Amino acid sequence: MFKRILIANRGEIAMRIIRCCRMLDIETVLVYSTADKDSLPVQFANIAVCIGNAKASESYLLEDRIIETALAKGCDAIHPGFGFLSENAEFAKKCEKNAIVFIGPSSKVISMMGNKDAAKKLMKKHKVPVVPGSEGLVSSYEEAIKVANKVGYPILIKAAAGGGGRGMRKAFNESEVKSAFEEAKAEALSCFANGDLYLEKLILNPHHIEVQILADSHGNVIYLGERDCSIQRRNQKLIEESPSKKIDDDLRKKMGEAAVNAAKACKYTNAGTVEFVLDHEGNFYFIEMNTRIQVEHPVTEMVTGIDLIHEQLRIASGMKLSYKQEDVKISGHAIECRINAGSPGKIDFLHLPAGFGVRVDSALFTGCEISPHYDPMIAKVIVRGTSRLDAIKRMRAALEEFLIDGVPTNKDLQYLVMYHPDFLKGSFDTSFMELHGKELVEFNEESRKEL
């Protein structure tokens, strides 16, 4: 196992990694920006090094400076967390060249799976079901129209180097293709400095299902059940749960085996997530592979009892997986709510929920500042219950106990979802917030006035 690793991230995921390393007696070196000088990770890491200004481009994305720090501090490896450099193939390659272990897959795999079009071709070759669409990149809206007429409307135009819901536009008929193509291209260039696009048939109102996999360098690959991430707003996930109410044991096995095949196809190592869309007839299709630890990994940990960060560290250090497929058991039900700040500001008062079956991943404390320079997610509330209804009731109680003053959050919106009849029945898909979001937000605003 490693003796010292560098954490190239911030906030709750940095704290998550620090805690796991402490348990394993691994020293941590944290790089941080000037905006995070008073943060919890800076206080808890063994060594903290300021590497730049608040903007991510002047700190957390400085590849060479991060590697120089790792070398100067004698680090064996770098854990990128999620976001920032976690799926940057060039950064992983620089780590490899400097004999620093990148805690994730190889640069070659990141590059391969980061290109959505290339990944889709690879999956198709290895019999993993994929959404019908273009055979390669589409270079113009005229070409997009030809492909759309072949696969049928509606269509989804997607950034080949995209992720996080960016660089995606829908078109429901031929007249909408040109504007959708141009908007997707502009956003892809802005977000990823890569305007390449491809096209898929749009599976209307599917369930967004992702399967967690672990793969070591000894050829062992396992799946750890699924997460249902269908409650989304503007293509950004809000609530995740495991297991999915829409998946029985037979379908779980099929999707799990497809995810394992996907990992084997690209010779994957470390923790990863294979994402699928599931239609209302029970057909599932590969959409992408996330070559990193996911924001929503705690729900899988809660129902399997497997520490995914621990396994990441074991795998990266060359050890075998701690588990075989037959060891993986799904027990109970877990739900995660992502708490986002509505604006930057100072936390005047904070009380985090606790108790049996409740977990909060956060780096918040009373008096801390929410920076405008980073992702608005400030905490994750995760609960586990013996059943789905038990987990929902526990989440309601946890959100009631979560007190935060100083910045607005989406906590109340999450709370209202926990009472919505369609959510309670499990009768929802990715259209849930589109159908009910407005009424929930309006209700939330009215409830604030009443209070």
N, C-alpha and C positions, 0 to 999 in steps of 0.2 A: 504494500500500500504506500501511497505517496507520503512524504514527510512535510511538504509545504506546497500549497497551491495558491495561485493568484485568482481572485474573483473579479472578472471584468464586467461588473454590473452594479446595481444599486437597489435600494428599497427592499421590499419583502423577499424577493428571490435571493438577494445577497444575504439577508438574515437567515433564510432557509438553508443555504449552503454552509454558512458559518456554523449554525447549530449542529448540522450533521458532521462537519469536520471536527468540531469540539468533541463529539461523542467518540470519534475514531482517533483522537489525538493527532490530528493533522493541523499544522499551523496554517493560518490564512493571511494572505497579503491582499488588501483591498485597495483598488484605485478609485479615486473619487474626484468630483468636480468641486469648484468653489461653492456652488449652490448647496452641496451636500456635506459641507465641513462639520456641521453639527448633527449629522444623521446618526441613527442607531448603528448601522453597519460600521461606521467609522469608529464608534466607541467600542464595539465588540470584536472587531478583527484584531489579530495579534499585531499586525503592522498595517498602517494606512498611509497611502501616498497620494497627494494631490497631483493630478496630472494635467489640469487645465481649467478653463472657464466653464460657465454654466451650460452653454450650448453643447449638445451632444457631439457636434462636429468638431468642437474644440476640446473634447475630453474623452468621453466614452467610445468615440469612434476613431480615436487616434491609434491605429494599429501598431505602428512602429514604436510609439512611446510606451504602449502597454507591454509589448514584447521586451523592450529594453528594461522596463521595470522588473518584469519577471526574471530576466537574466541577472540583473543587479542584485535582486533579493534572494537568489538561489532557489527559485521555484521549480518544482518538477513538472507542473502542469498548469493549465489555465481553464477555469470553468467560466463559460460565457453566459450562463443563465438563459434567459429568453430575450428576444429583441436585440437591439444594438448589433453586436458582431456574431451572434449565435448561429446564424446561417450564412455567414460570409465565407465563401470558399477560399478567397484570397488570404484572409486572415488565418484560416486553418492551415493553409499551405505555408505561410510564414512561420507558424508555430512548428510545423514539421521540419522546415529547413534549419530552425534553430534548436532542434532536439528538445522541444518542449511539447509535452503531450497536450493535445487539444481534447478536452473532455466532451466528446461527441463523435460523430462519424468522420471518416477521412475527407479531405478536401475534394477528392474526386467524386465521392458519393454526394456531398453537399452540392457540388456543381451540377451533377447529373440530375438529382431530384429537385433542385431549385429551379431548373428549367421545366416548367409544367408540360410543355409540348413533348420534350424528350422523355420525361417521366411517363407520360401517357403512352407513348410508343413502346417503352420498355414493359410496362404493365400488360399491354395488349399482347405482346410477344410471349409473356409468361402466363397467359390465360387468366389474368386478373380482370374482372369485368370493368369496362370503362364506358363513360358517357359517349354516345355517338357525336362526331364532330369533324373538324378539319383534320386531314392527314398530317399537316404540318402548320407552319405559320401562315397567317393571312396578311398579305402586304398592302391591301387596299380595301376600301369599302365595297368596290365592285366585285372583288374576289369573295369577300364576305357574303355578299348577296347570292353569289352562285352556290356557295357551300350551304347557306341557309335554305335555299330553295330545294337542295338535295336532302338535307336532314330533317327539314320541317321546322316551322315556327312553333313556339317562341325560341329564341336563341340567347346565348350568353357569350359576350365577347370578353376575353380575359387576358390579362397581362401574363406573358410567358414567364417573367421573372417576378411575379407578384406574390402577394400574401396579405393576410389581415383584411381581406375584403377590398383592397385597393386595386385600381385599374380594372374594374369590372363594370359592364353595362349590359342591360337587357334590351332586346328588341323583339316586339311582338308581331311586327309585319315589316315588309320591305321598305316602307317609307321611313321607318325609324332606324334603319341600319347605319346610314351615313353619320348621323349625329352621335349614335352610340359608339361607333368605331372611333370617331375623332375625339370624343370625350375620354374614352378608355385609353387611347394612345397618349393624350396629353397628361392624364393622371399617372400613367405608367412611367412616362419620362420624368415627371416631377418627383415621384416617390422612389423609383428604382434606377433612374438614369438609363432605362432600357425600354424602348417603345415597342418591342416585339409583342404581337398579339396572336392568339389562336381562338378558335370558335368551338363552342359545344352547344348541343341541344339543351335547352333549359328544362330541367325537370321541375315542373311547377309544384310549389309548396311541398318540398320533400322534408324528410327528417334528416338533420345533419348529425351523422353518427361517426365517431372516431374510435379507433381501436389502438390501445396502448401496446407497444411491443418492446421487448428487451432482447438484445442480441449481443453475444460475446464474440471474442476473436477465435474461439474454439469450435465454431459452427453451431452453437446452440442458440435457437430462436424460440421465444415463447410469446403468447399474447395474454393480456391481463384483463380481458373483458372489454366492454365498450363504455363510452360516455355519450350521452345525448346532449347535444349543444344547440338544439333547435330554437331556443328562446334567444333571439338576436334583435338588435336594433341597428339599422344602417350597416348591415353585414358585420357588426361587432357583437361578440357573444356577451350575454348578460348573466345567464343562469346555465349551469351544467349539472347533470346528474348521472349516477351510475347505480344500477343498470338501467337500460332504457325500457320503458313500459311497452314499447312496440316490438321488442325482440324476445323470442322464446329461445330455449336451449339449442334447438336445431339450427336456427338462423345465426345465433351467437357463434356456434362452432364453424359454420360456413364463412362468416365474416372474419373470424379470428384466423382461420386457415388461409384465407385470401390475403390477410395482412402479413402473415408469416411468409407466404409466397412472394409478396411484394418486397419484403426485407431481404429475402434470399436472392431475389432477382438482381438487386443492386449491391449485394455483398455488404449489407448494412451491419454496423456495430454500434453499441450503446443504446440509449433510450430514444425511441422515436414514436411517431403517431401516424397512422394511416387513416386518412379521412375519406368517408364515403357519403353519398347521398342515398337515401332509402325512399323509394316511391311508395305509393299507397297500395300497391299490389305485392309488396314484399321483395321487389327487385332492388339490388344495391349496385352502385357504380363507384369506382375509384375516382376521386377528384384531385388529391394531392397527398404528399407525404411531408410532414414537418420533421425536419432533421435536428430536433432539439427537445429539451424538456418543455412541456406545455404549461401555460398558466393554470390550467384546470387539472393538473396532475394529482392534487390532493384528494379528489373524489375517488380516484382509483386506489390510492393508498388507504383510504378509509374503509373500502369494502374488501380489499385483498389483504391488508395488513403488511404490505410490502413497501419498504422505504425505497422509493425510486432514485433519490439522490445518492443513497448508499450504494445501490446497484450500479449507478453511473460511475461512481468512483472505483468500484471493484473492476468493472469491465475495462475502464480506461487504464487501469494499472496492470492489465493482462490476466486478471483472475477469471475464473469461470463464474457463470451465474450461480446464485445461491439456490435457485429453484428450478425444478423441471415443470413441464406443462401440467402434469398430474398433481402437482403441489398447489396449483393456483385454484383457490376457492372463492367464490363471490358470496359474501355474507352481509345481509342487511341492505340498506339503501343509503346513499350519500347524495347531498345536494350542495352546490357551491353558488354563492351570490357574489358577483364582482361589484365592489363598492367604488364608484367613481366620483371624483370631486368635480363640481360644476364650475369651479373657478379657482385660481390660485388664492392664497391667503394663509393666515395663521390659525392653527388649531387652538382655540381658547380653552376648550375643555374636552376631555376624551374619557369615555369609559367603554372598554371592550367587553363583549359578552364572554362568558365562560360556563363551565359546568360539564356534566356528563354528556359525551357525544358531540361537544362543540369545540371547534378549532378556528382560530383566527390567524391568518398569515398576513402580517403587516409590519411596517417599520414606523408606525405613527406613535406620537406621544404628545401630551399636552404641551403646547408652546412651540411645536415644530412648524415649519413653513412648508406649504405646498407650492412647489415651483411651477411656473408656467412653461418650463422648458422640456418637460417630460410627459410621458403617458399619464392620463388622468386617473388611472386605477390606483387607489391608495390602500385598499385592503381587500381581502377575500374572507368571507365568512363561510365555513364549511361545517356541515353537521352530518351525523350518521344516526339512523334509526333502525329499528328491527324491521320496519316496513316502510313503504313510500309515504304513507299517511303519517306515520310516526316521525319520519324525517321532516316532512312539511311542517308539522306542529312544532318540532324543535327549532326549525328555522324561523318560524314566526316569533317564538319566544326570544331567540337570539337577536333578531333584528329589533325587537322591542327594547332589549337591554343595551343595544349599541347606541350610545349617546355621543354625539359629536357636535360641537358648536364652533363657529368661526368661518366655515366654508359650507356651501350647499352641496348635497350629495344626492345620489339616486337611491338611497336607502329606503325611503318611503315607497318609491315605485316598485322596488323589489318586494317589499312587504305586501303591497296590494296584489301583485302577481300570485303570491302564496294563497290568496283567498279566491282567485278567479275560478269560476266553475270549470272552464275548459282545462285549466292547468291541473285542477284537482282530479279531473277524470282522466287526464293524460291525453285529451283530445286536442292536441296542438301540433303544429309543424313550424317551419321557418316563417310562415305568414302570421304567426300569433301577434307580434307587436305591430305589424302593419294593420291588422284587423282591430286590435284592442288598445294599441299604444296611446292613441289620442284620448280615448275615454279614461284610461288610467291616469294619464298626465293631468287631464282636466280635473278629475276627481282628487288627485293629489293636491293640485293648486287650491281647490275649494276646501279641502281638509286643512290646509295650512291657514287659510283665512279664518276658518272656524276656531282653530287653535289660537 
